[in-house]
Amino acid sequence: MTQRRAPSGQGPARRVGDTSRPTARVRVRDTASTRLPVARKARPGAARRTAGTGATKRTVATRPRAFTGRATVLVVVLVALALAYTYPVRVYLAQESQIAKMRAAQAAQREVIADKAEEVAKWQDPEYVRIQARDRLFYVLPGEVPLLIMNDPEGAARDAGRPPPAPAPDRWYDTLWSSLAKANSEPRK
């Protein structure tokens, strides 16, 4: 089996499942006359790899994940809240528009009521009633002679011995429509 080297070229790197090395290292200190072993506590794998000769430099930086677990949960919660609030907001806006329509209808109804109240006040005046009776029903007071004027220009011209007045010219769209109707009614050859 070939041994892997660290990216910095410092020697074989320890694999995750490799149990050939002991977890605790023994280090011997050279003092003046005696050599005593010093036991060290076991460190995590990354610390064990770099402990030998110093810290190794990474040659390739790891790419951070796009979404962490917390960010994903936060996004899901925000989407759920947005979806939960859309229906009540829609109902609220619909009710607001109904309230606005009802207020507008009430204002229009109040105007109609005010107009009717004003007309009722007019009908309480006897002079207004007499004027309306003369105009609408052609009532006259005793001793008065009613004079009714009828607008009949053709009859007046005939009684005077003159030719009847020329009819008013048709409107342009009436002329256009009649010409289209004539063209439509002609048989095809």
C-alpha positions as CSV (number, residue, x, y, z in Angstrom):
1,M,0.0,0.0,0.0
2,T,1.4,3.4,-1.0
3,Q,1.3,6.1,1.6
4,R,-0.3,9.5,0.9
5,R,1.6,12.6,1.4
6,A,0.2,15.8,2.8
7,P,-0.2,18.7,0.3
8,S,2.8,20.5,1.7
9,G,4.9,17.4,1.2
10,Q,5.6,16.7,4.9
11,G,5.2,13.0,4.9
12,P,2.5,10.4,5.0
13,A,-0.9,11.6,6.1
14,R,-2.9,9.6,8.6
15,R,-6.2,8.1,7.2
16,V,-9.5,8.2,9.1
17,G,-9.7,4.5,9.5
18,D,-6.0,3.9,10.1
19,T,-5.5,2.2,13.6
20,S,-1.8,1.4,13.2
21,R,-0.7,4.4,15.2
22,P,-1.6,4.8,18.9
23,T,-3.9,7.6,19.8
24,A,-1.7,9.0,22.5
25,R,1.8,10.0,21.6
26,V,4.8,9.7,23.9
27,R,7.3,12.4,23.7
28,V,10.7,12.1,25.2
29,R,12.4,15.1,26.7
30,D,16.1,15.2,26.8
31,T,17.1,16.8,30.0
32,A,20.6,16.9,31.5
33,S,20.9,13.3,32.5
34,T,17.6,11.6,32.4
35,R,15.1,10.9,29.8
36,L,11.5,10.9,31.0
37,P,8.6,10.0,28.8
38,V,5.8,12.7,28.7
39,A,2.4,11.5,27.7
40,R,0.1,13.8,25.8
41,K,-3.7,13.7,25.5
42,A,-5.3,12.6,22.3
43,R,-6.3,15.4,20.0
44,P,-8.8,15.5,17.1
45,G,-7.6,14.3,13.8
46,A,-6.8,17.7,12.2
47,A,-4.8,18.7,15.2
48,R,-2.9,15.3,15.2
49,R,-1.9,15.7,11.6
50,T,-0.5,19.2,12.1
51,A,1.2,18.6,15.5
52,G,4.3,16.9,14.1
53,T,6.1,19.7,12.3
54,G,3.8,22.7,12.7
55,A,0.7,23.8,10.9
56,T,0.3,22.8,7.3
57,K,-1.2,25.2,4.8
58,R,-4.2,24.3,2.8
59,T,-3.7,24.6,-0.9
60,V,-7.4,24.4,-1.8
61,A,-10.0,26.2,0.2
62,T,-13.2,24.3,0.8
63,R,-16.2,25.8,-0.9
64,P,-18.9,26.9,1.6
65,R,-22.3,25.4,1.2
66,A,-24.9,27.6,-0.5
67,F,-27.5,27.1,2.3
68,T,-26.8,26.0,5.7
69,G,-29.4,24.1,7.6
70,R,-30.5,27.1,9.6
71,A,-30.9,29.2,6.5
72,T,-33.0,26.5,4.9
73,V,-35.2,26.2,7.9
74,L,-35.5,30.0,8.1
75,V,-36.5,30.2,4.4
76,V,-39.1,27.4,4.9
77,V,-40.6,29.2,7.9
78,L,-40.8,32.5,6.1
79,V,-42.4,30.9,3.0
80,A,-44.9,29.1,5.3
81,L,-45.7,32.4,7.1
82,A,-46.2,34.2,3.8
83,L,-48.5,31.5,2.6
84,A,-50.4,31.5,5.9
85,Y,-50.9,35.3,5.7
86,T,-52.0,35.6,2.1
87,Y,-55.5,34.3,2.6
88,P,-56.3,36.6,5.5
89,V,-54.8,39.6,3.8
90,R,-56.9,38.8,0.7
91,V,-60.0,38.6,2.8
92,Y,-59.1,41.8,4.5
93,L,-58.6,43.7,1.3
94,A,-61.9,42.3,-0.2
95,Q,-63.8,43.5,3.0
96,E,-62.1,46.9,2.7
97,S,-63.3,47.2,-0.9
98,Q,-66.8,46.1,0.1
99,I,-66.8,48.7,2.9
100,A,-65.7,51.4,0.5
101,K,-68.5,50.5,-2.0
102,M,-71.1,50.5,0.8
103,R,-70.0,53.9,2.0
104,A,-70.2,55.2,-1.6
105,A,-73.7,53.7,-1.9
106,Q,-74.7,55.3,1.4
107,A,-73.5,58.7,0.3
108,A,-75.4,58.4,-2.9
109,Q,-78.5,57.3,-1.0
110,R,-78.2,60.3,1.4
111,E,-78.1,62.6,-1.6
112,V,-81.3,61.0,-3.0
113,I,-82.9,61.4,0.4
114,A,-81.9,65.0,0.6
115,D,-83.3,65.7,-2.9
116,K,-86.6,64.0,-2.0
117,A,-86.8,65.9,1.3
118,E,-86.3,69.2,-0.7
119,E,-89.0,68.2,-3.2
120,V,-91.4,67.4,-0.3
121,A,-90.7,70.8,1.2
122,K,-91.6,72.4,-2.2
123,W,-94.8,70.5,-2.4
124,Q,-95.8,71.8,1.0
125,D,-96.0,75.3,-0.5
126,P,-99.5,76.0,-2.0
127,E,-98.1,78.3,-4.7
128,Y,-95.8,75.6,-6.0
129,V,-98.7,73.1,-6.1
130,R,-100.8,75.7,-8.1
131,I,-97.9,76.3,-10.6
132,Q,-97.4,72.5,-11.1
133,A,-101.1,72.0,-11.6
134,R,-101.2,74.7,-14.4
135,D,-98.1,73.3,-16.1
136,R,-98.7,69.6,-15.9
137,L,-102.5,69.3,-15.8
138,F,-103.5,72.5,-17.7
139,Y,-105.7,73.7,-14.8
140,V,-107.0,77.3,-15.0
141,L,-108.7,79.5,-12.4
142,P,-112.4,80.3,-12.9
143,G,-112.8,83.2,-15.5
144,E,-109.4,82.5,-17.2
145,V,-109.2,81.4,-20.8
146,P,-106.6,78.7,-21.4
147,L,-104.3,79.2,-24.4
148,L,-102.6,76.0,-25.5
149,I,-99.8,76.4,-28.1
150,M,-99.0,73.3,-30.1
151,N,-95.8,73.2,-32.2
152,D,-96.7,71.9,-35.6
153,P,-94.6,73.6,-38.3
154,E,-95.9,71.4,-41.1
155,G,-99.6,72.1,-40.2
156,A,-98.9,75.8,-39.9
157,A,-97.2,75.9,-43.3
158,R,-100.1,74.0,-44.9
159,D,-102.7,76.4,-43.3
160,A,-100.7,79.4,-44.6
161,G,-100.5,78.0,-48.1
162,R,-96.7,77.6,-48.1
163,P,-94.7,74.5,-48.9
164,P,-93.7,72.5,-45.8
165,P,-90.2,73.2,-44.4
166,A,-87.4,71.0,-45.8
167,P,-86.5,68.2,-43.4
168,A,-83.3,68.5,-41.5
169,P,-80.4,66.7,-43.2
170,D,-79.6,63.3,-41.9
171,R,-76.6,62.8,-39.7
172,W,-73.5,61.5,-41.4
173,Y,-73.6,58.1,-39.6
174,D,-77.3,57.6,-40.5
175,T,-76.4,58.2,-44.2
176,L,-73.5,55.8,-43.9
177,W,-75.6,53.1,-42.3
178,S,-78.4,53.5,-44.8
179,S,-75.9,53.2,-47.7
180,L,-74.5,50.0,-46.1
181,A,-78.0,48.6,-45.7
182,K,-78.8,49.4,-49.4
183,A,-75.6,47.7,-50.5
184,N,-76.4,44.7,-48.4
185,S,-80.0,44.3,-49.7
186,E,-79.0,44.4,-53.4
187,P,-78.9,40.9,-54.9
188,R,-75.5,39.6,-56.0
189,K,-74.8,39.0,-59.6
